Amino acid sequence: MAGSEAVQHSTAFCATYVTVPNPDVAKTIARGLVRNRLAACVNIIPGVTSVYEWEDKIEEDSELILMIKSRCSKIEELTEFVKKNHPYDVCEVITTPITGGNPAYLSWLGDVVKE
């Protein structure tokens, strides 16, 4: 396809999603992940409404989403960091492999987050 530079890559890299209750928690976790080289980049996405069941009740809360880019090999350590720095009893940490993308971006990601 003309102009398309996206290429397929192995699943060396992953995107992880974490919901948080407020901007302070979001920034604390995001900065800690980047500072500790567990993530190359964390996007803080505001304005999310979450509807879920908790303790037999339907809940609805305003939250933010962290979109975290890292190596798949770092996900266990990344998850433990989030759990230790998150106020929820059961925090959401879900991961999906990055199967393609801008080669320059993926190269940068790999340079920042070492094996």
C-alpha positions in Angstrom: 0.0 0.0 0.0 1.5 3.3 -1.0 2.6 5.6 1.8 2.1 2.9 4.5 5.3 2.3 6.5 3.6 0.2 9.2 5.3 -3.2 9.4 4.7 -6.5 11.2 6.9 -7.2 14.2 7.2 -10.0 16.7 5.4 -9.6 19.9 8.4 -8.2 21.7 6.4 -5.1 22.7 3.1 -4.8 24.5 0.5 -2.2 25.4 -0.9 -2.3 28.9 -4.0 -0.6 30.1 -4.6 0.5 33.7 -7.6 2.5 35.0 -6.9 5.0 37.8 -9.2 7.2 39.9 -7.6 10.6 39.4 -4.8 12.6 37.7 -2.4 12.4 40.7 -2.4 8.6 40.8 -2.1 8.6 37.0 1.0 10.8 37.1 2.6 9.0 40.0 2.3 5.6 38.3 3.2 7.0 34.8 6.3 8.8 36.1 7.4 5.8 38.2 7.1 3.4 35.3 9.1 5.6 32.9 11.7 6.5 35.6 12.2 2.8 36.3 12.4 2.0 32.6 9.4 -0.3 32.9 7.7 1.8 30.1 8.9 4.0 27.3 5.8 6.0 27.3 2.5 6.3 29.2 -0.4 8.1 27.8 -2.9 9.5 30.4 -6.4 9.4 28.9 -9.0 11.4 30.9 -12.8 11.4 30.7 -13.5 7.7 31.0 -16.7 6.4 32.6 -16.4 2.8 34.0 -19.4 0.7 34.7 -18.7 -2.5 36.6 -19.9 -4.9 39.2 -18.2 -4.8 42.6 -19.4 -6.6 45.7 -22.7 -7.5 44.1 -23.5 -3.9 43.1 -23.4 -2.1 39.8 -20.9 0.8 40.1 -20.2 3.7 37.8 -17.1 5.9 38.3 -15.1 8.6 36.5 -11.6 7.3 35.8 -8.6 7.8 33.6 -6.8 5.2 31.5 -3.1 4.7 31.3 -1.9 3.3 28.0 1.5 2.0 28.7 4.0 0.9 26.0 6.7 -1.5 27.1 8.4 -4.8 26.3 6.3 -7.9 26.9 9.2 -9.3 29.0 8.7 -6.4 31.5 4.9 -7.0 32.1 5.3 -9.0 35.3 7.5 -6.3 36.9 5.3 -3.6 35.5 2.2 -5.2 37.0 3.9 -5.5 40.4 4.9 -1.8 40.3 1.3 -0.8 39.4 -0.2 -3.0 42.2 2.2 -1.5 44.8 1.4 2.1 43.8 -2.4 1.8 43.1 -5.1 2.6 45.6 -7.7 0.0 44.4 -7.9 -3.4 46.1 -8.0 -5.0 42.7 -6.5 -2.8 40.0 -7.0 -3.3 36.3 -3.8 -4.3 34.5 -4.4 -5.8 31.1 -1.9 -6.3 28.3 -2.1 -6.9 24.6 0.8 -7.5 22.2 1.8 -4.9 19.7 1.8 -6.8 16.4 2.8 -3.9 14.1 3.5 -0.2 13.9 5.9 2.5 13.0 9.3 0.9 12.9 11.1 4.0 14.2 8.7 4.2 17.1 9.1 0.5 18.0 12.9 0.9 17.7 12.8 3.8 20.1 10.6 1.8 22.5 13.2 -1.0 22.5 16.0 1.5 23.0 14.3 2.9 26.1 13.1 -0.3 27.7 16.0 -2.7 27.6 15.7 -6.5 28.0 
